[in-house]
Amino acid sequence: MGNVTSLYTKVKNTSGATRVFGFLGPRGARLEANEEMSIPGNIISTLGAGWSRRKFTAFQDSLDYNLLDIVYTPAVFLYDSGTGGTKVLALLNSSLGTADPSWTSWSSSSVSESSEVVIYENYEL
């Protein structure tokens, strides 16, 4: 199986103590101080889908009170009909660009100085 890290959300307990986060996973998760956990999919979309307003509020409060950090969320996938390939949005040294998805054999799980990233200079939204 290839590297599929770009399909996961990673969170980190930044509270300084062991805590139970009831909104992580189907039954909650106990994380030690500074422990990280990977969750399939995008936690914001999953919790924000409205299944449990209580869980989303607890998630939001954990972020607001610096008890939990989002290390990363799943990549934004972009299909290029011109090349027939898929790229992901990437950020390298504060510049937005694209990179190959993590599951391709020529890509790493994160963008680094040696990764092939196309940078968009002076891009305005």
C-alpha positions in Angstrom: 0.0 0.0 0.0 1.3 3.5 -0.9 1.7 6.5 1.4 -1.8 7.9 1.9 -1.1 10.5 4.6 -2.8 13.2 2.4 -6.1 11.5 3.1 -5.9 12.0 6.9 -6.2 14.7 9.6 -3.5 14.7 12.3 -4.2 16.4 15.6 -1.9 17.0 18.6 -2.7 17.3 22.3 -1.2 20.7 23.3 -2.9 20.9 26.7 0.3 19.9 28.6 -1.6 16.9 30.3 -3.3 13.7 29.4 -6.8 14.4 28.2 -9.8 12.6 26.8 -11.2 14.1 23.6 -14.7 12.7 23.2 -15.0 13.9 19.6 -11.9 12.0 18.3 -12.9 8.8 16.6 -16.2 6.9 17.2 -15.7 6.6 21.0 -13.3 9.4 21.8 -9.6 9.1 22.4 -7.2 9.6 25.3 -4.1 11.4 24.3 -1.0 12.0 26.4 0.6 15.4 26.5 2.0 16.2 23.0 0.7 12.9 21.6 -0.5 13.0 18.0 -3.4 11.1 16.4 -4.3 10.5 12.8 -7.9 10.4 11.8 -9.2 9.3 8.4 -10.7 12.1 6.4 -11.2 15.8 7.3 -12.2 16.2 11.0 -13.7 19.6 10.3 -16.1 18.3 7.7 -16.9 15.2 9.7 -17.7 17.0 12.9 -19.3 19.9 11.1 -21.7 17.7 9.2 -24.2 18.2 12.0 -24.4 14.7 13.4 -23.5 16.0 16.8 -23.5 19.7 17.5 -22.1 18.9 21.0 -19.0 17.2 19.5 -18.3 20.0 17.1 -18.6 22.6 20.0 -16.2 20.5 22.1 -13.8 20.4 19.2 -14.1 24.1 18.6 -13.5 24.8 22.4 -10.4 22.5 22.4 -9.0 24.6 19.6 -10.0 27.9 21.2 -8.4 27.0 24.6 -5.2 25.7 23.0 -5.9 22.1 24.2 -5.6 20.7 20.7 -3.8 21.7 17.5 -4.6 20.6 13.9 -1.2 19.5 12.5 -2.6 18.9 9.0 -5.8 18.1 7.2 -6.3 16.1 4.0 -4.9 17.7 0.9 -6.9 19.6 -1.6 -6.9 17.5 -4.8 -6.9 19.2 -8.2 -7.4 17.4 -11.5 -5.7 18.9 -14.5 -7.7 18.0 -17.6 -4.8 19.2 -19.8 -2.3 16.7 -18.5 -4.7 14.1 -17.2 -3.0 14.2 -13.8 -3.9 15.0 -10.2 -2.0 17.5 -8.0 -2.4 18.7 -4.5 -2.1 22.2 -3.1 1.2 22.7 -1.3 2.8 25.4 0.8 6.6 25.8 0.7 8.3 28.7 2.4 5.0 30.6 2.5 4.4 30.2 -1.2 1.4 28.4 -2.6 1.9 25.8 -5.3 1.2 22.2 -6.3 2.9 18.9 -5.7 2.3 15.3 -6.5 -0.2 13.4 -4.2 1.4 11.4 -1.4 0.5 8.0 -2.8 2.5 8.4 -6.0 5.8 6.6 -6.1 7.8 9.8 -6.8 6.4 11.9 -3.9 7.1 12.1 -0.2 4.5 12.4 2.5 5.3 16.1 3.0 6.5 19.0 0.9 10.2 19.6 1.4 12.9 21.6 -0.3 13.7 18.7 -2.6 10.0 18.1 -3.6 9.0 19.3 -7.0 6.6 22.1 -6.2 5.2 24.5 -8.8 5.0 27.9 -7.0 2.5 30.6 -7.9 4.3 34.0 -7.5 2.2 37.1 -6.8 -1.0 35.1 -6.8 -4.0 37.2 -5.5 -7.3 35.8 -4.4 
